Amino acid sequence: MKLLTDAKNKSQMVLAHLQHYGSITTWDAITQYKATRLSAIIFNLKEKGYNIESVKKNGDGCKFVEYILHEKREDAV
């Protein structure tokens, strides 16, 4: 597993976060990695074969999505 500090770009940082913590929200991505296009990063990771589930949530008067990493497919990069 890549350490969060070893990540070179925002996609790698998000992937490392998912591998370490299991999930991420847009707020996590913005505040921790300055990644404002999390849905695009998640889309690209899914295209590479990562099994990421999008779960719609409600909290503190707002709606958001939590992305949860499940086991990676065998053929994923």
Distance bins in CASP14 RR format, pairs under 12 A and 6 or more apart:
PFRMAT RR
TARGET T0000
AUTHOR 0000-0000-0000
RMODE 2
METHOD distances of the structure
MODEL  1
1 7 0 0 0 0 0 1 0 0 0 0 0
1 12 0 0 0 0 0 1 0 0 0 0 0
1 15 0 0 0 0 1 0 0 0 0 0 0
1 16 1 0 0 1 0 0 0 0 0 0 0
1 17 0 0 0 0 0 1 0 0 0 0 0
1 18 0 0 0 0 0 1 0 0 0 0 0
1 19 1 0 1 0 0 0 0 0 0 0 0
1 20 1 0 0 1 0 0 0 0 0 0 0
1 21 0 0 0 0 0 1 0 0 0 0 0
1 22 0 0 0 0 0 1 0 0 0 0 0
1 69 0 0 0 0 0 1 0 0 0 0 0
1 72 0 0 0 0 0 1 0 0 0 0 0
2 8 0 0 0 0 1 0 0 0 0 0 0
2 9 0 0 0 0 0 1 0 0 0 0 0
2 11 0 0 0 0 0 1 0 0 0 0 0
2 12 1 0 0 1 0 0 0 0 0 0 0
2 13 0 0 0 0 1 0 0 0 0 0 0
2 14 0 0 0 0 0 1 0 0 0 0 0
2 15 1 0 0 1 0 0 0 0 0 0 0
2 16 1 0 1 0 0 0 0 0 0 0 0
2 17 0 0 0 0 0 1 0 0 0 0 0
2 18 0 0 0 0 0 1 0 0 0 0 0
2 19 1 0 0 1 0 0 0 0 0 0 0
2 20 0 0 0 0 1 0 0 0 0 0 0
3 12 0 0 0 0 0 1 0 0 0 0 0
3 13 0 0 0 0 0 1 0 0 0 0 0
3 15 0 0 0 0 0 1 0 0 0 0 0
3 16 1 0 0 1 0 0 0 0 0 0 0
3 17 0 0 0 0 0 1 0 0 0 0 0
3 19 0 0 0 0 1 0 0 0 0 0 0
3 20 0 0 0 0 1 0 0 0 0 0 0
4 10 0 0 0 0 0 1 0 0 0 0 0
4 12 0 0 0 0 1 0 0 0 0 0 0
4 13 1 0 0 1 0 0 0 0 0 0 0
4 14 0 0 0 0 0 1 0 0 0 0 0
4 15 0 0 0 0 1 0 0 0 0 0 0
4 16 1 0 1 0 0 0 0 0 0 0 0
4 17 1 0 0 1 0 0 0 0 0 0 0
4 18 0 0 0 0 0 1 0 0 0 0 0
4 19 0 0 0 0 1 0 0 0 0 0 0
4 20 1 0 0 1 0 0 0 0 0 0 0
4 21 0 0 0 0 1 0 0 0 0 0 0
4 24 0 0 0 0 0 1 0 0 0 0 0
4 28 0 0 0 0 0 1 0 0 0 0 0
4 32 0 0 0 0 1 0 0 0 0 0 0
4 33 0 0 0 0 1 0 0 0 0 0 0
5 12 0 0 0 0 0 1 0 0 0 0 0
5 13 0 0 0 0 1 0 0 0 0 0 0
5 16 0 0 0 0 1 0 0 0 0 0 0
5 17 0 0 0 0 0 1 0 0 0 0 0
5 20 0 0 0 0 0 1 0 0 0 0 0
5 33 0 0 0 0 0 1 0 0 0 0 0
6 12 1 0 0 1 0 0 0 0 0 0 0
6 13 0 0 0 0 1 0 0 0 0 0 0
6 15 0 0 0 0 0 1 0 0 0 0 0
6 16 1 0 0 1 0 0 0 0 0 0 0
6 19 0 0 0 0 0 1 0 0 0 0 0
6 20 0 0 0 0 0 1 0 0 0 0 0
7 13 1 0 1 0 0 0 0 0 0 0 0
7 14 0 0 0 0 1 0 0 0 0 0 0
7 15 1 0 0 1 0 0 0 0 0 0 0
7 16 1 0 1 0 0 0 0 0 0 0 0
7 17 0 0 0 0 1 0 0 0 0 0 0
7 18 0 0 0 0 0 1 0 0 0 0 0
7 19 0 0 0 0 0 1 0 0 0 0 0
7 20 0 0 0 0 0 1 0 0 0 0 0
7 32 0 0 0 0 0 1 0 0 0 0 0
7 33 0 0 0 0 1 0 0 0 0 0 0
7 35 0 0 0 0 0 1 0 0 0 0 0
7 41 0 0 0 0 0 1 0 0 0 0 0
8 15 0 0 0 0 0 1 0 0 0 0 0
8 16 0 0 0 0 0 1 0 0 0 0 0
9 15 0 0 0 0 1 0 0 0 0 0 0
9 16 0 0 0 0 0 1 0 0 0 0 0
9 33 0 0 0 0 1 0 0 0 0 0 0
9 34 0 0 0 0 0 1 0 0 0 0 0
9 35 0 0 0 0 1 0 0 0 0 0 0
9 41 0 0 0 0 1 0 0 0 0 0 0
9 44 0 0 0 0 0 1 0 0 0 0 0
10 16 0 0 0 0 0 1 0 0 0 0 0
10 17 0 0 0 0 0 1 0 0 0 0 0
10 24 0 0 0 0 0 1 0 0 0 0 0
10 29 1 0 0 1 0 0 0 0 0 0 0
10 30 0 0 0 0 0 1 0 0 0 0 0
10 32 0 0 0 0 0 1 0 0 0 0 0
10 33 1 0 1 0 0 0 0 0 0 0 0
10 34 1 0 0 1 0 0 0 0 0 0 0
10 35 1 0 1 0 0 0 0 0 0 0 0
10 36 0 0 0 0 1 0 0 0 0 0 0
10 37 0 0 0 0 1 0 0 0 0 0 0
10 38 0 0 0 0 1 0 0 0 0 0 0
10 40 0 0 0 0 1 0 0 0 0 0 0
10 41 1 0 0 1 0 0 0 0 0 0 0
10 42 0 0 0 0 0 1 0 0 0 0 0
10 44 0 0 0 0 0 1 0 0 0 0 0
10 45 0 0 0 0 0 1 0 0 0 0 0
11 17 0 0 0 0 0 1 0 0 0 0 0
11 18 0 0 0 0 0 1 0 0 0 0 0
11 29 0 0 0 0 0 1 0 0 0 0 0
11 33 0 0 0 0 1 0 0 0 0 0 0
11 35 0 0 0 0 1 0 0 0 0 0 0
11 37 0 0 0 0 1 0 0 0 0 0 0
11 38 0 0 0 0 0 1 0 0 0 0 0
11 40 0 0 0 0 1 0 0 0 0 0 0
11 41 1 0 1 0 0 0 0 0 0 0 0
11 42 0 0 0 0 1 0 0 0 0 0 0
11 43 0 0 0 0 0 1 0 0 0 0 0
11 44 1 0 0 1 0 0 0 0 0 0 0
11 45 1 0 0 1 0 0 0 0 0 0 0
11 46 0 0 0 0 0 1 0 0 0 0 0
11 47 0 0 0 0 0 1 0 0 0 0 0
11 48 0 0 0 0 1 0 0 0 0 0 0
11 50 0 0 0 0 0 1 0 0 0 0 0
11 77 0 0 0 0 0 1 0 0 0 0 0
12 18 0 0 0 0 0 1 0 0 0 0 0
12 19 0 0 0 0 0 1 0 0 0 0 0
12 33 0 0 0 0 1 0 0 0 0 0 0
12 35 0 0 0 0 0 1 0 0 0 0 0
12 41 0 0 0 0 1 0 0 0 0 0 0
12 44 0 0 0 0 0 1 0 0 0 0 0
12 45 0 0 0 0 0 1 0 0 0 0 0
12 48 0 0 0 0 0 1 0 0 0 0 0
13 19 0 0 0 0 0 1 0 0 0 0 0
13 20 0 0 0 0 0 1 0 0 0 0 0
13 21 0 0 0 0 0 1 0 0 0 0 0
13 24 0 0 0 0 1 0 0 0 0 0 0
13 28 0 0 0 0 0 1 0 0 0 0 0
13 29 0 0 0 0 1 0 0 0 0 0 0
13 30 0 0 0 0 0 1 0 0 0 0 0
13 32 1 0 0 1 0 0 0 0 0 0 0
13 33 1 0 1 0 0 0 0 0 0 0 0
13 34 0 0 0 0 1 0 0 0 0 0 0
13 35 1 0 0 1 0 0 0 0 0 0 0
13 38 0 0 0 0 0 1 0 0 0 0 0
13 41 0 0 0 0 1 0 0 0 0 0 0
13 45 0 0 0 0 0 1 0 0 0 0 0
14 20 0 0 0 0 0 1 0 0 0 0 0
14 21 0 0 0 0 0 1 0 0 0 0 0
14 22 0 0 0 0 0 1 0 0 0 0 0
14 23 0 0 0 0 0 1 0 0 0 0 0
14 24 1 0 0 1 0 0 0 0 0 0 0
14 25 0 0 0 0 0 1 0 0 0 0 0
14 26 0 0 0 0 0 1 0 0 0 0 0
14 28 0 0 0 0 1 0 0 0 0 0 0
14 29 1 0 0 1 0 0 0 0 0 0 0
14 30 0 0 0 0 0 1 0 0 0 0 0
14 32 0 0 0 0 1 0 0 0 0 0 0
14 33 1 0 0 1 0 0 0 0 0 0 0
14 34 0 0 0 0 0 1 0 0 0 0 0
14 35 1 0 0 1 0 0 0 0 0 0 0
14 36 0 0 0 0 0 1 0 0 0 0 0
14 37 0 0 0 0 0 1 0 0 0 0 0
14 38 1 0 0 1 0 0 0 0 0 0 0
14 39 0 0 0 0 0 1 0 0 0 0 0
14 40 0 0 0 0 0 1 0 0 0 0 0
14 41 1 0 1 0 0 0 0 0 0 0 0
14 42 1 0 0 1 0 0 0 0 0 0 0
14 43 0 0 0 0 0 1 0 0 0 0 0
14 44 0 0 0 0 1 0 0 0 0 0 0
14 45 1 0 0 1 0 0 0 0 0 0 0
14 46 0 0 0 0 0 1 0 0 0 0 0
14 50 0 0 0 0 0 1 0 0 0 0 0
14 52 0 0 0 0 1 0 0 0 0 0 0
14 67 0 0 0 0 1 0 0 0 0 0 0
14 69 0 0 0 0 1 0 0 0 0 0 0
15 21 0 0 0 0 0 1 0 0 0 0 0
15 22 0 0 0 0 0 1 0 0 0 0 0
15 24 0 0 0 0 1 0 0 0 0 0 0
15 29 0 0 0 0 0 1 0 0 0 0 0
15 33 0 0 0 0 0 1 0 0 0 0 0
15 35 0 0 0 0 0 1 0 0 0 0 0
15 38 0 0 0 0 0 1 0 0 0 0 0
15 41 0 0 0 0 1 0 0 0 0 0 0
15 42 0 0 0 0 1 0 0 0 0 0 0
15 44 0 0 0 0 1 0 0 0 0 0 0
15 45 1 0 0 1 0 0 0 0 0 0 0
15 46 0 0 0 0 0 1 0 0 0 0 0
15 48 0 0 0 0 1 0 0 0 0 0 0
15 49 0 0 0 0 0 1 0 0 0 0 0
15 50 1 0 0 1 0 0 0 0 0 0 0
15 52 0 0 0 0 1 0 0 0 0 0 0
15 67 0 0 0 0 0 1 0 0 0 0 0
15 69 0 0 0 0 1 0 0 0 0 0 0
15 72 0 0 0 0 1 0 0 0 0 0 0
15 76 0 0 0 0 0 1 0 0 0 0 0
15 77 0 0 0 0 0 1 0 0 0 0 0
16 22 0 0 0 0 0 1 0 0 0 0 0
16 24 0 0 0 0 0 1 0 0 0 0 0
16 29 0 0 0 0 0 1 0 0 0 0 0
16 32 0 0 0 0 0 1 0 0 0 0 0
16 33 0 0 0 0 1 0 0 0 0 0 0
16 35 0 0 0 0 0 1 0 0 0 0 0
16 41 0 0 0 0 0 1 0 0 0 0 0
16 45 0 0 0 0 0 1 0 0 0 0 0
16 69 0 0 0 0 0 1 0 0 0 0 0
17 23 0 0 0 0 1 0 0 0 0 0 0
17 24 1 0 1 0 0 0 0 0 0 0 0
17 25 0 0 0 0 0 1 0 0 0 0 0
17 28 1 0 0 1 0 0 0 0 0 0 0
17 29 1 0 0 1 0 0 0 0 0 0 0
17 31 0 0 0 0 0 1 0 0 0 0 0
17 32 1 0 0 1 0 0 0 0 0 0 0
17 33 1 0 0 1 0 0 0 0 0 0 0
17 35 0 0 0 0 1 0 0 0 0 0 0
17 38 0 0 0 0 0 1 0 0 0 0 0
17 41 0 0 0 0 0 1 0 0 0 0 0
17 42 0 0 0 0 0 1 0 0 0 0 0
17 45 0 0 0 0 0 1 0 0 0 0 0
17 52 0 0 0 0 0 1 0 0 0 0 0
17 67 0 0 0 0 1 0 0 0 0 0 0
17 68 0 0 0 0 0 1 0 0 0 0 0
17 69 0 0 0 0 1 0 0 0 0 0 0
18 24 1 0 1 0 0 0 0 0 0 0 0
18 25 0 0 0 0 0 1 0 0 0 0 0
18 28 0 0 0 0 0 1 0 0 0 0 0
18 29 0 0 0 0 0 1 0 0 0 0 0
18 33 0 0 0 0 0 1 0 0 0 0 0
18 38 0 0 0 0 0 1 0 0 0 0 0
18 41 0 0 0 0 1 0 0 0 0 0 0
18 42 0 0 0 0 1 0 0 0 0 0 0
18 45 1 0 0 1 0 0 0 0 0 0 0
18 46 0 0 0 0 0 1 0 0 0 0 0
18 50 1 0 0 1 0 0 0 0 0 0 0
18 51 0 0 0 0 0 1 0 0 0 0 0
18 52 1 0 0 1 0 0 0 0 0 0 0
18 53 0 0 0 0 0 1 0 0 0 0 0
18 66 0 0 0 0 0 1 0 0 0 0 0
18 67 1 0 0 1 0 0 0 0 0 0 0
18 68 0 0 0 0 1 0 0 0 0 0 0
18 69 1 1 0 0 0 0 0 0 0 0 0
18 70 0 0 0 0 1 0 0 0 0 0 0
18 71 0 0 0 0 0 1 0 0 0 0 0
18 72 0 0 0 0 0 1 0 0 0 0 0
19 45 0 0 0 0 0 1 0 0 0 0 0
19 50 0 0 0 0 1 0 0 0 0 0 0
19 52 0 0 0 0 0 1 0 0 0 0 0
19 68 0 0 0 0 0 1 0 0 0 0 0
19 69 1 0 0 1 0 0 0 0 0 0 0
19 70 0 0 0 0 0 1 0 0 0 0 0
19 71 0 0 0 0 0 1 0 0 0 0 0
19 72 0 0 0 0 1 0 0 0 0 0 0
20 28 0 0 0 0 0 1 0 0 0 0 0
20 32 0 0 0 0 0 1 0 0 0 0 0
20 69 0 0 0 0 1 0 0 0 0 0 0
21 28 0 0 0 0 1 0 0 0 0 0 0
21 29 0 0 0 0 0 1 0 0 0 0 0
21 32 0 0 0 0 0 1 0 0 0 0 0
21 66 0 0 0 0 0 1 0 0 0 0 0
21 67 0 0 0 0 0 1 0 0 0 0 0
21 68 0 0 0 0 1 0 0 0 0 0 0
21 69 0 0 0 0 1 0 0 0 0 0 0
22 28 0 0 0 0 0 1 0 0 0 0 0
22 50 0 0 0 0 0 1 0 0 0 0 0
22 51 0 0 0 0 0 1 0 0 0 0 0
22 52 0 0 0 0 1 0 0 0 0 0 0
22 53 0 0 0 0 0 1 0 0 0 0 0
22 55 0 0 0 0 0 1 0 0 0 0 0
22 66 0 0 0 0 1 0 0 0 0 0 0
22 67 0 0 0 0 1 0 0 0 0 0 0
22 68 1 0 0 1 0 0 0 0 0 0 0
22 69 1 0 1 0 0 0 0 0 0 0 0
22 70 0 0 0 0 1 0 0 0 0 0 0
22 71 0 0 0 0 0 1 0 0 0 0 0
22 72 0 0 0 0 0 1 0 0 0 0 0
23 29 0 0 0 0 0 1 0 0 0 0 0
23 38 0 0 0 0 0 1 0 0 0 0 0
23 42 0 0 0 0 0 1 0 0 0 0 0
23 52 0 0 0 0 1 0 0 0 0 0 0
23 53 0 0 0 0 1 0 0 0 0 0 0
23 54 0 0 0 0 0 1 0 0 0 0 0
23 55 0 0 0 0 1 0 0 0 0 0 0
23 57 0 0 0 0 0 1 0 0 0 0 0
23 64 0 0 0 0 0 1 0 0 0 0 0
23 65 0 0 0 0 0 1 0 0 0 0 0
23 66 1 0 1 0 0 0 0 0 0 0 0
23 67 1 0 0 1 0 0 0 0 0 0 0
23 68 1 0 1 0 0 0 0 0 0 0 0
23 69 1 0 0 1 0 0 0 0 0 0 0
23 70 0 0 0 0 0 1 0 0 0 0 0
24 30 0 0 0 0 0 1 0 0 0 0 0
24 31 0 0 0 0 0 1 0 0 0 0 0
24 32 0 0 0 0 1 0 0 0 0 0 0
24 33 0 0 0 0 1 0 0 0 0 0 0
24 35 0 0 0 0 1 0 0 0 0 0 0
24 38 1 0 0 1 0 0 0 0 0 0 0
24 39 0 0 0 0 0 1 0 0 0 0 0
24 41 0 0 0 0 1 0 0 0 0 0 0
24 42 0 0 0 0 1 0 0 0 0 0 0
24 45 0 0 0 0 0 1 0 0 0 0 0
24 52 0 0 0 0 1 0 0 0 0 0 0
24 53 0 0 0 0 0 1 0 0 0 0 0
24 54 0 0 0 0 0 1 0 0 0 0 0
24 55 0 0 0 0 0 1 0 0 0 0 0
24 64 0 0 0 0 0 1 0 0 0 0 0
24 65 0 0 0 0 1 0 0 0 0 0 0
24 66 1 0 0 1 0 0 0 0 0 0 0
24 67 1 0 1 0 0 0 0 0 0 0 0
24 68 0 0 0 0 1 0 0 0 0 0 0
24 69 0 0 0 0 1 0 0 0 0 0 0
25 31 0 0 0 0 1 0 0 0 0 0 0
25 32 0 0 0 0 0 1 0 0 0 0 0
25 33 0 0 0 0 0 1 0 0 0 0 0
25 35 0 0 0 0 0 1 0 0 0 0 0
25 38 1 0 0 1 0 0 0 0 0 0 0
25 39 0 0 0 0 0 1 0 0 0 0 0
25 42 0 0 0 0 0 1 0 0 0 0 0
25 54 0 0 0 0 0 1 0 0 0 0 0
25 55 0 0 0 0 1 0 0 0 0 0 0
25 56 0 0 0 0 0 1 0 0 0 0 0
25 57 0 0 0 0 1 0 0 0 0 0 0
25 59 0 0 0 0 0 1 0 0 0 0 0
25 60 0 0 0 0 0 1 0 0 0 0 0
25 62 0 0 0 0 0 1 0 0 0 0 0
25 63 0 0 0 0 0 1 0 0 0 0 0
25 64 1 0 1 0 0 0 0 0 0 0 0
25 65 1 0 0 1 0 0 0 0 0 0 0
25 66 1 0 1 0 0 0 0 0 0 0 0
25 67 1 0 0 1 0 0 0 0 0 0 0
25 68 0 0 0 0 0 1 0 0 0 0 0
26 32 0 0 0 0 0 1 0 0 0 0 0
26 33 0 0 0 0 0 1 0 0 0 0 0
26 35 0 0 0 0 1 0 0 0 0 0 0
26 36 0 0 0 0 1 0 0 0 0 0 0
26 37 0 0 0 0 1 0 0 0 0 0 0
26 38 1 0 1 0 0 0 0 0 0 0 0
26 39 1 0 0 1 0 0 0 0 0 0 0
26 40 0 0 0 0 0 1 0 0 0 0 0
26 41 0 0 0 0 0 1 0 0 0 0 0
26 42 0 0 0 0 1 0 0 0 0 0 0
26 54 0 0 0 0 0 1 0 0 0 0 0
26 57 0 0 0 0 0 1 0 0 0 0 0
26 62 0 0 0 0 0 1 0 0 0 0 0
26 63 0 0 0 0 0 1 0 0 0 0 0
26 64 1 0 0 1 0 0 0 0 0 0 0
26 65 1 0 0 1 0 0 0 0 0 0 0
26 66 0 0 0 0 1 0 0 0 0 0 0
26 67 0 0 0 0 1 0 0 0 0 0 0
27 33 0 0 0 0 0 1 0 0 0 0 0
27 35 0 0 0 0 0 1 0 0 0 0 0
27 36 0 0 0 0 0 1 0 0 0 0 0
27 38 0 0 0 0 1 0 0 0 0 0 0
27 57 0 0 0 0 0 1 0 0 0 0 0
27 59 0 0 0 0 0 1 0 0 0 0 0
27 60 0 0 0 0 0 1 0 0 0 0 0
27 62 0 0 0 0 1 0 0 0 0 0 0
27 64 1 0 0 1 0 0 0 0 0 0 0
27 65 0 0 0 0 0 1 0 0 0 0 0
27 66 0 0 0 0 0 1 0 0 0 0 0
27 67 0 0 0 0 0 1 0 0 0 0 0
28 34 0 0 0 0 0 1 0 0 0 0 0
28 35 0 0 0 0 1 0 0 0 0 0 0
28 38 0 0 0 0 1 0 0 0 0 0 0
28 41 0 0 0 0 0 1 0 0 0 0 0
28 64 0 0 0 0 0 1 0 0 0 0 0
28 65 0 0 0 0 0 1 0 0 0 0 0
28 66 0 0 0 0 1 0 0 0 0 0 0
28 67 0 0 0 0 1 0 0 0 0 0 0
29 35 1 0 1 0 0 0 0 0 0 0 0
29 36 1 0 0 1 0 0 0 0 0 0 0
29 37 0 0 0 0 1 0 0 0 0 0 0
29 38 1 0 1 0 0 0 0 0 0 0 0
29 39 0 0 0 0 1 0 0 0 0 0 0
29 40 0 0 0 0 0 1 0 0 0 0 0
29 41 1 0 0 1 0 0 0 0 0 0 0
29 42 0 0 0 0 1 0 0 0 0 0 0
29 64 0 0 0 0 0 1 0 0 0 0 0
29 65 0 0 0 0 0 1 0 0 0 0 0
29 66 0 0 0 0 0 1 0 0 0 0 0
29 67 0 0 0 0 1 0 0 0 0 0 0
30 36 1 0 1 0 0 0 0 0 0 0 0
30 37 0 0 0 0 1 0 0 0 0 0 0
30 38 1 0 0 1 0 0 0 0 0 0 0
30 41 0 0 0 0 0 1 0 0 0 0 0
30 64 0 0 0 0 0 1 0 0 0 0 0
31 38 0 0 0 0 0 1 0 0 0 0 0
32 38 0 0 0 0 0 1 0 0 0 0 0
33 41 0 0 0 0 1 0 0 0 0 0 0
35 41 1 0 0 1 0 0 0 0 0 0 0
35 42 0 0 0 0 0 1 0 0 0 0 0
35 44 0 0 0 0 0 1 0 0 0 0 0
35 67 0 0 0 0 0 1 0 0 0 0 0
37 43 0 0 0 0 1 0 0 0 0 0 0
37 44 0 0 0 0 1 0 0 0 0 0 0
38 44 0 0 0 0 0 1 0 0 0 0 0
38 45 0 0 0 0 0 1 0 0 0 0 0
38 52 0 0 0 0 0 1 0 0 0 0 0
38 54 0 0 0 0 0 1 0 0 0 0 0
38 64 0 0 0 0 0 1 0 0 0 0 0
38 65 0 0 0 0 1 0 0 0 0 0 0
38 66 0 0 0 0 0 1 0 0 0 0 0
38 67 1 0 0 1 0 0 0 0 0 0 0
39 45 0 0 0 0 0 1 0 0 0 0 0
39 46 0 0 0 0 0 1 0 0 0 0 0
39 52 0 0 0 0 0 1 0 0 0 0 0
39 54 0 0 0 0 1 0 0 0 0 0 0
39 64 0 0 0 0 0 1 0 0 0 0 0
39 65 1 0 0 1 0 0 0 0 0 0 0
39 67 0 0 0 0 1 0 0 0 0 0 0
40 46 0 0 0 0 0 1 0 0 0 0 0
40 47 0 0 0 0 0 1 0 0 0 0 0
40 67 0 0 0 0 0 1 0 0 0 0 0
41 47 0 0 0 0 0 1 0 0 0 0 0
41 48 0 0 0 0 0 1 0 0 0 0 0
41 50 0 0 0 0 0 1 0 0 0 0 0
41 52 0 0 0 0 1 0 0 0 0 0 0
41 67 0 0 0 0 1 0 0 0 0 0 0
42 48 0 0 0 0 0 1 0 0 0 0 0
42 49 0 0 0 0 0 1 0 0 0 0 0
42 50 0 0 0 0 1 0 0 0 0 0 0
42 51 0 0 0 0 0 1 0 0 0 0 0
42 52 1 0 1 0 0 0 0 0 0 0 0
42 53 0 0 0 0 1 0 0 0 0 0 0
42 54 1 0 0 1 0 0 0 0 0 0 0
42 55 0 0 0 0 0 1 0 0 0 0 0
42 65 0 0 0 0 1 0 0 0 0 0 0
42 66 0 0 0 0 0 1 0 0 0 0 0
42 67 1 0 1 0 0 0 0 0 0 0 0
42 68 0 0 0 0 0 1 0 0 0 0 0
42 69 0 0 0 0 1 0 0 0 0 0 0
43 49 0 0 0 0 0 1 0 0 0 0 0
43 50 0 0 0 0 0 1 0 0 0 0 0
43 52 0 0 0 0 1 0 0 0 0 0 0
43 54 0 0 0 0 0 1 0 0 0 0 0
43 67 0 0 0 0 0 1 0 0 0 0 0
44 50 0 0 0 0 1 0 0 0 0 0 0
44 52 0 0 0 0 0 1 0 0 0 0 0
44 77 0 0 0 0 0 1 0 0 0 0 0
45 51 0 0 0 0 1 0 0 0 0 0 0
45 52 1 0 0 1 0 0 0 0 0 0 0
45 53 0 0 0 0 0 1 0 0 0 0 0
45 54 0 0 0 0 0 1 0 0 0 0 0
45 67 0 0 0 0 1 0 0 0 0 0 0
45 69 0 0 0 0 1 0 0 0 0 0 0
45 70 0 0 0 0 0 1 0 0 0 0 0
45 72 0 0 0 0 1 0 0 0 0 0 0
45 73 0 0 0 0 0 1 0 0 0 0 0
45 76 0 0 0 0 1 0 0 0 0 0 0
45 77 0 0 0 0 1 0 0 0 0 0 0
46 52 1 0 1 0 0 0 0 0 0 0 0
46 53 0 0 0 0 1 0 0 0 0 0 0
46 54 0 0 0 0 1 0 0 0 0 0 0
46 67 0 0 0 0 1 0 0 0 0 0 0
46 69 0 0 0 0 0 1 0 0 0 0 0
46 70 0 0 0 0 0 1 0 0 0 0 0
46 72 0 0 0 0 0 1 0 0 0 0 0
46 73 0 0 0 0 0 1 0 0 0 0 0
46 76 0 0 0 0 1 0 0 0 0 0 0
46 77 0 0 0 0 0 1 0 0 0 0 0
47 73 0 0 0 0 0 1 0 0 0 0 0
47 76 0 0 0 0 1 0 0 0 0 0 0
47 77 0 0 0 0 1 0 0 0 0 0 0
48 72 0 0 0 0 1 0 0 0 0 0 0
48 73 0 0 0 0 1 0 0 0 0 0 0
48 75 0 0 0 0 1 0 0 0 0 0 0
48 76 1 0 1 0 0 0 0 0 0 0 0
48 77 1 0 1 0 0 0 0 0 0 0 0
49 69 0 0 0 0 0 1 0 0 0 0 0
49 70 0 0 0 0 0 1 0 0 0 0 0
49 71 0 0 0 0 0 1 0 0 0 0 0
49 72 1 0 0 1 0 0 0 0 0 0 0
49 73 1 0 1 0 0 0 0 0 0 0 0
49 74 0 0 0 0 1 0 0 0 0 0 0
49 75 1 0 0 1 0 0 0 0 0 0 0
49 76 1 1 0 0 0 0 0 0 0 0 0
49 77 1 0 0 1 0 0 0 0 0 0 0
50 67 0 0 0 0 1 0 0 0 0 0 0
50 68 0 0 0 0 0 1 0 0 0 0 0
50 69 1 0 0 1 0 0 0 0 0 0 0
50 70 0 0 0 0 1 0 0 0 0 0 0
50 71 0 0 0 0 1 0 0 0 0 0 0
50 72 1 0 1 0 0 0 0 0 0 0 0
50 73 1 0 0 1 0 0 0 0 0 0 0
50 74 0 0 0 0 0 1 0 0 0 0 0
50 75 0 0 0 0 0 1 0 0 0 0 0
50 76 1 0 1 0 0 0 0 0 0 0 0
50 77 0 0 0 0 1 0 0 0 0 0 0
51 67 0 0 0 0 0 1 0 0 0 0 0
51 68 0 0 0 0 1 0 0 0 0 0 0
51 69 1 0 0 1 0 0 0 0 0 0 0
51 70 1 0 1 0 0 0 0 0 0 0 0
51 71 1 0 0 1 0 0 0 0 0 0 0
51 72 1 0 0 1 0 0 0 0 0 0 0
51 73 1 0 0 1 0 0 0 0 0 0 0
51 74 0 0 0 0 0 1 0 0 0 0 0
51 75 0 0 0 0 0 1 0 0 0 0 0
51 76 0 0 0 0 1 0 0 0 0 0 0
52 65 0 0 0 0 0 1 0 0 0 0 0
52 66 0 0 0 0 0 1 0 0 0 0 0
52 67 1 0 1 0 0 0 0 0 0 0 0
52 68 1 0 0 1 0 0 0 0 0 0 0
52 69 1 0 1 0 0 0 0 0 0 0 0
52 70 1 0 0 1 0 0 0 0 0 0 0
52 71 0 0 0 0 0 1 0 0 0 0 0
52 72 0 0 0 0 1 0 0 0 0 0 0
52 73 0 0 0 0 0 1 0 0 0 0 0
52 76 0 0 0 0 0 1 0 0 0 0 0
53 65 0 0 0 0 1 0 0 0 0 0 0
53 66 0 0 0 0 1 0 0 0 0 0 0
53 67 1 0 0 1 0 0 0 0 0 0 0
53 68 1 0 1 0 0 0 0 0 0 0 0
53 69 0 0 0 0 1 0 0 0 0 0 0
53 70 1 0 0 1 0 0 0 0 0 0 0
53 71 0 0 0 0 0 1 0 0 0 0 0
54 64 0 0 0 0 0 1 0 0 0 0 0
54 65 1 0 1 0 0 0 0 0 0 0 0
54 66 1 0 0 1 0 0 0 0 0 0 0
54 67 1 0 1 0 0 0 0 0 0 0 0
54 68 0 0 0 0 1 0 0 0 0 0 0
54 69 0 0 0 0 0 1 0 0 0 0 0
54 70 0 0 0 0 0 1 0 0 0 0 0
55 63 0 0 0 0 0 1 0 0 0 0 0
55 64 0 0 0 0 1 0 0 0 0 0 0
55 65 1 0 0 1 0 0 0 0 0 0 0
55 66 1 0 1 0 0 0 0 0 0 0 0
55 67 1 0 0 1 0 0 0 0 0 0 0
55 68 1 0 0 1 0 0 0 0 0 0 0
55 69 0 0 0 0 0 1 0 0 0 0 0
55 70 0 0 0 0 0 1 0 0 0 0 0
56 62 0 0 0 0 0 1 0 0 0 0 0
56 63 1 0 0 1 0 0 0 0 0 0 0
56 64 1 0 0 1 0 0 0 0 0 0 0
56 65 1 0 1 0 0 0 0 0 0 0 0
56 66 0 0 0 0 1 0 0 0 0 0 0
56 67 0 0 0 0 0 1 0 0 0 0 0
56 68 0 0 0 0 0 1 0 0 0 0 0
57 63 1 0 0 1 0 0 0 0 0 0 0
57 64 1 0 1 0 0 0 0 0 0 0 0
57 65 1 0 0 1 0 0 0 0 0 0 0
57 66 1 0 1 0 0 0 0 0 0 0 0
57 67 0 0 0 0 0 1 0 0 0 0 0
57 68 0 0 0 0 0 1 0 0 0 0 0
58 64 0 0 0 0 1 0 0 0 0 0 0
58 65 0 0 0 0 0 1 0 0 0 0 0
58 66 0 0 0 0 0 1 0 0 0 0 0
59 65 0 0 0 0 0 1 0 0 0 0 0
59 66 0 0 0 0 0 1 0 0 0 0 0
69 76 0 0 0 0 0 1 0 0 0 0 0
70 76 0 0 0 0 0 1 0 0 0 0 0
END
